[in-house]
Amino acid sequence: SSHQYKFIKSKHKVATVNRRGVLFTVPRLHQQTLNTVTIHLGEETFKRITALPNEYGGRVVLTAFGRYILHTYNVEDIEIVLSHSRNIKKGMAYSFMEPWLGTGLLISTGNKWHRRRKILTPAFHFDILKSFLKVFEEQSKSLVEGLRQLNKGGTDVVDVIPFISDYMLYAICETAMGIKLDSDTSETKIEYKKAILDIGSIVMQRLTTIYLHNDIIFNLHPLGRRFAKCLDKVHSFADNVIMERKKAYGTEQNGGSKRRLALLDLLLEAERKGEIDLEGIREEVNTFMFEGHDTTAIALSFGIMLLADHEEVQVKLLSCFLFIFFIIWLSITHR
């Protein structure tokens, strides 16, 4: 058996061996098809990619510039990949984010990944997450109110991804770092929020522009120079927040008021024990700032898209909510 997917190339198919030692073959798309997928990005490409499992089954291999990329669509296959604790090395695209995130939990592998995960796991204890429910509620209400204001202003079509990303960023800032970006209008924090969103956009533009994969070309390109400016703002802001929190941490440990912080507190405690340095704290703070808002925003956006495509599910959800609210109303009125 193998701990990784290994490709055995042939003219029309690729055989792979997964970690359970199961050998299976999957169709390999013709190189011309892949070039179309890679270069001509847009709605048609999205439709083409999403149609692949219907044409070729749950396992599809794409070839690009000599690289074989296995796409798995089966729940069983995905479970093998996601549940494995050793095969955690990310693809080339993640290297584009390393100047921003360093080798934090998202990008690191091996012993470093295990050490960092051990430090951060307590931050996601159920009791700690419950203490942040108020933040989630506040940001959810603000998001809905923001949509209402757009509707009142005559906006019929909203690009939900950047809109939702804003509120997810506010939530992760308040819970993980203890700062309120939504209520703070200072120049530094506004620039930080914009830089975070710009970096995500730049990384995606670089990923979809083949010649910018080269570091030298990218650094000389206007997009690379813009990326460098964004990095300066993000790192400077994160460092200032860490240092301010570090100063307050000692006071709170000696009986001061405890703020709603979990992740950053754990990192500072680990630094006190010699388990991580300041650069490591910065890596994890930047990593969770990105992971905490981007993944959630994308998931919610896809959820909204599915609800829009399936109105019958909207009706079911509305019925469930009305029933729940009715039960709550009855319990309150009959006390």
Secondary structure, DSSP 4 states (H G I P E B T S, - for coil): --SS-EEEE-SSEEEEE-TT--EEEEEB--HHHHHHHHHS-SHHHHHHHHHHHHHH-SEEEEEETTEEEEEE-SHHHHHHHHH-SS-----GGGGGGHHHH-S-TTT--HHHHHHHHHHHGGGG-HHHHHTTHHHHHHHHHHHHHHHHHHHHTT-----HHHHHHHHHHHHHIIIII---TTT---HHHHHHHHHHHHHHHHHHHHHT-GGGGSHHHHHHSHHHHHHHHHHHHHHHHHHHHHHHHHHHHHHHHTT----S-SHHHHHHHHHHTTS--HHHHHHHHHHHHHHHHHHHHHHHHHHHHHHHH-HHHHHHHHHHHHHHHHHHHHHHHT-
